[in-house]
């Protein structure tokens, strides 16, 4: 099994807490002695993970010269749910899924995973091609959510949406030109929210597979939102309606 590097305090600490067996080694900035670093070292010691103090140049090389915050972990990949069926078979409440139609910016995907975790979404689904996958940048931005929220790349998004429909999940697409607003939509049952890519929105075929299109009411001068912000608003409203109806 090939290993990979993850970096940043949130991502590394989340992996140490949720899947400590997957952490092969932890590399830390030999010169960093602050409380945050000491807490990380204590957690690594509790999980019996080998820690190697190294210089900043080595850390930079392992993290691709990104802002690693002085910690990089070499890890084995964690196997979360690998299919939509795996996710749905374990649910004890109506499904809440986030479908991303071709998001290519790793920062947006990381933010979407973080929001999905915060709002209790059960999985994030995205096309395998022409879209970003989970990489080190995504993991850092996700602040640990990439370690716990299943990310499921699919070969054919339209077919996957049809399969979700067959399992009783209502497909809602977010589109600025929709007539119905988010607050008019009924969000109590099993739902998959479909969000379009940066700048392009939903593709025609994806749009055709949605059961319903809704728009987020915009009260200011801007006419669109970042995909991660829009995802957070839609997921939050779903949870709010479900809680109100409980």
C-alpha positions as CSV (number, residue, x, y, z in Angstrom):
1,X,0.0,0.0,0.0
2,X,1.5,3.4,-1.0
3,X,1.7,6.1,1.6
4,X,0.9,9.8,1.2
5,X,1.6,13.0,3.0
6,X,-1.0,15.1,4.9
7,X,-0.1,18.4,6.6
8,X,-1.5,21.1,8.8
9,X,-2.6,20.8,12.5
10,X,-6.2,20.2,11.9
11,X,-5.7,17.5,9.3
12,X,-3.0,15.7,11.2
13,X,-4.7,15.8,14.5
14,X,-7.9,14.6,13.0
15,X,-6.1,11.6,11.5
16,X,-4.4,10.8,14.8
17,X,-7.7,10.8,16.6
18,X,-9.9,9.0,14.0
19,X,-7.4,6.6,12.4
20,X,-4.2,6.5,14.4
21,X,-3.3,3.1,12.9
22,X,-2.9,4.7,9.5
23,X,-0.2,7.2,10.6
24,X,3.2,5.8,9.8
25,X,5.4,8.7,11.0
26,X,4.9,12.3,12.1
27,X,7.4,15.0,11.0
28,X,7.5,18.2,13.0
29,X,9.4,21.4,12.9
30,X,12.4,20.9,15.2
31,X,12.4,24.6,16.2
32,X,8.7,24.9,17.0
33,X,8.1,24.7,20.8
34,X,4.7,26.4,21.3
35,X,1.7,25.0,23.0
36,X,0.0,23.9,19.8
37,X,3.0,21.8,18.8
38,X,3.3,20.3,22.3
39,X,-0.3,19.3,22.2
40,X,0.3,17.5,18.9
41,X,3.3,15.7,20.2
42,X,1.4,14.6,23.3
43,X,-1.4,13.2,21.0
44,X,1.2,11.4,18.9
45,X,2.8,9.9,22.0
46,X,-0.6,8.7,23.3
47,X,-1.3,7.0,19.9
48,X,2.3,5.5,19.9
49,X,3.2,7.2,16.6
50,X,6.8,7.8,15.8
51,X,7.8,11.5,15.8
52,X,10.8,12.8,13.8
53,X,11.9,16.4,14.4
54,X,13.2,17.8,11.1
55,X,14.1,21.2,9.6
56,X,11.7,23.4,7.8
57,X,13.2,22.8,4.4
58,X,12.4,19.1,4.6
59,X,8.8,19.8,5.8
60,X,8.4,22.1,2.8
61,X,9.5,19.5,0.4
62,X,7.2,16.9,1.8
63,X,4.2,19.3,1.7
64,X,4.9,20.6,-1.8
65,X,6.0,23.9,-0.3
66,X,2.5,24.7,1.0
67,X,1.8,26.2,4.4
68,X,2.3,23.0,6.5
69,X,2.2,24.8,9.9
70,X,5.3,22.8,11.0
71,X,3.8,19.3,10.9
72,X,3.5,16.7,8.2
73,X,2.4,13.1,8.6
74,X,3.2,10.1,6.3
75,X,0.0,8.0,6.3
76,X,-1.6,5.0,4.7
77,X,-4.8,5.8,2.8
78,X,-7.9,5.4,5.0
79,X,-10.7,3.4,3.5
80,X,-14.0,5.0,4.2
81,X,-17.3,4.0,2.5
82,X,-16.3,3.3,-1.2
83,X,-19.8,3.3,-2.8
84,X,-23.1,5.1,-2.5
85,X,-24.7,1.8,-1.5
86,X,-22.2,1.4,1.4
87,X,-23.2,4.8,2.7
88,X,-27.0,4.3,2.3
89,X,-26.9,0.9,3.9
90,X,-25.6,2.3,7.2
91,X,-28.0,5.2,7.6
92,X,-30.5,5.5,10.5
93,X,-32.0,8.8,9.3
94,X,-33.0,10.2,5.9
95,X,-30.1,10.6,3.5
96,X,-28.4,13.9,3.1
97,X,-25.9,13.9,0.3
98,X,-23.8,16.6,-1.4
99,X,-23.2,16.1,-5.1
100,X,-20.5,18.4,-6.8
101,X,-20.8,18.7,-10.5
102,X,-17.2,19.1,-11.7
103,X,-15.6,21.3,-8.9
104,X,-12.0,21.7,-9.9
105,X,-10.6,24.0,-7.1
106,X,-9.1,21.9,-4.3
107,X,-9.8,24.8,-1.8
108,X,-13.5,24.6,-2.8
109,X,-13.6,20.9,-2.4
110,X,-11.9,21.1,1.0
111,X,-14.4,23.7,2.2
112,X,-17.3,21.6,0.9
113,X,-16.1,18.6,2.9
114,X,-15.7,20.7,6.0
115,X,-19.3,22.0,5.6
116,X,-20.6,18.5,4.8
117,X,-19.1,17.3,8.1
118,X,-20.4,20.3,10.1
119,X,-24.0,19.9,8.7
120,X,-24.1,16.1,9.0
121,X,-24.1,15.2,5.3
122,X,-23.5,11.5,4.9
123,X,-21.2,11.7,1.8
124,X,-19.9,14.0,-0.9
125,X,-20.2,12.6,-4.5
126,X,-18.4,14.0,-7.5
127,X,-17.4,12.9,-11.0
128,X,-14.1,11.0,-11.3
129,X,-13.1,13.0,-14.4
130,X,-12.7,16.7,-15.0
131,X,-13.0,17.4,-11.2
132,X,-10.5,17.6,-8.4
133,X,-10.1,14.6,-6.1
134,X,-9.0,14.5,-2.4
135,X,-5.3,15.5,-2.3
136,X,-3.1,17.1,0.4
137,X,-4.4,20.6,-0.2
138,X,-8.0,19.4,0.1
139,X,-7.2,17.6,3.3
140,X,-5.6,20.7,4.8
141,X,-8.5,23.0,3.9
142,X,-11.0,20.4,5.1
143,X,-9.5,20.6,8.5
144,X,-10.0,16.9,9.3
145,X,-13.3,16.4,7.5
146,X,-11.6,14.5,4.7
147,X,-10.8,11.8,7.3
148,X,-14.4,11.2,8.3
149,X,-16.7,12.3,5.4
150,X,-16.9,9.7,2.6
151,X,-15.8,11.2,-0.7
152,X,-17.2,9.0,-3.5
153,X,-15.9,9.7,-7.1
154,X,-18.2,8.2,-9.7
155,X,-17.6,7.4,-13.4
156,X,-20.9,8.6,-14.6
157,X,-22.7,11.3,-12.6
158,X,-26.0,11.2,-14.5
159,X,-26.2,7.4,-14.0
160,X,-25.4,7.8,-10.3
161,X,-28.2,10.4,-9.9
162,X,-30.6,8.0,-11.6
163,X,-29.6,5.3,-9.1
164,X,-30.2,7.7,-6.2
165,X,-33.7,8.3,-7.5
166,X,-34.3,4.6,-7.7
167,X,-33.5,4.4,-4.0
168,X,-36.1,7.1,-3.1
169,X,-33.7,10.1,-2.8
170,X,-35.0,13.4,-4.1
171,X,-32.5,15.2,-6.3
172,X,-32.4,19.0,-5.8
173,X,-30.2,21.2,-8.0
174,X,-29.1,24.7,-7.0
175,X,-29.6,27.1,-9.9
176,X,-29.8,30.8,-9.9
177,X,-32.5,30.9,-12.6
178,X,-34.9,28.6,-10.7
179,X,-38.3,29.9,-9.9
180,X,-38.7,28.4,-6.5
181,X,-36.5,29.6,-3.6
182,X,-34.7,27.5,-1.1
183,X,-37.1,28.6,1.6
184,X,-40.1,27.4,-0.4
185,X,-38.6,23.9,-0.9
186,X,-39.7,21.0,1.4
187,X,-36.5,19.4,2.7
188,X,-37.7,16.7,5.1
189,X,-37.1,13.5,3.2
190,X,-34.0,11.8,1.8
191,X,-32.2,14.5,-0.3
192,X,-29.2,14.9,-2.6
193,X,-28.1,18.5,-3.1
194,X,-26.4,19.0,-6.5
195,X,-24.1,22.0,-6.8
196,X,-22.5,23.3,-10.0
197,X,-18.9,23.9,-10.8
198,X,-17.1,27.3,-10.3
199,X,-18.4,29.8,-12.9
200,X,-20.3,27.2,-15.0
201,X,-23.1,26.0,-12.7
202,X,-24.9,22.7,-13.4
203,X,-24.2,21.0,-16.7
204,X,-27.2,20.4,-18.9
205,X,-27.3,16.6,-18.4
206,X,-27.0,17.0,-14.7
207,X,-29.7,19.6,-14.6
208,X,-32.1,17.3,-16.5
209,X,-31.6,14.6,-13.8
210,X,-32.7,16.9,-11.0
211,X,-36.2,16.4,-9.6
212,X,-36.3,20.0,-8.6
213,X,-34.3,23.2,-9.0
214,X,-34.2,25.9,-6.4
215,X,-32.3,29.2,-6.0
216,X,-30.8,30.9,-3.0
217,X,-32.5,34.3,-2.5
218,X,-29.9,37.0,-3.1
219,X,-30.6,40.4,-1.5
220,X,-27.5,42.3,-2.5
221,X,-25.7,43.3,-5.7
222,X,-23.9,40.0,-6.3
223,X,-25.8,37.3,-8.4
224,X,-23.9,34.2,-7.3
225,X,-22.0,32.5,-4.5
226,X,-18.9,30.4,-4.1
227,X,-19.9,26.7,-4.4
228,X,-18.8,25.9,-0.8
229,X,-20.8,28.9,0.6
230,X,-23.9,27.8,-1.4
231,X,-23.5,24.2,-0.2
232,X,-23.3,25.4,3.4
233,X,-26.5,27.4,3.0
234,X,-28.5,24.6,1.4
235,X,-27.3,22.0,3.9
236,X,-28.0,24.3,6.8
237,X,-31.5,25.0,5.6
238,X,-32.1,21.3,5.2
239,X,-31.0,20.6,8.8
240,X,-33.1,23.5,10.1
241,X,-36.2,22.3,8.4
242,X,-35.7,18.8,9.7
243,X,-35.1,20.0,13.2
244,X,-38.2,22.2,13.1
245,X,-40.3,19.3,11.9
246,X,-38.9,16.8,14.5
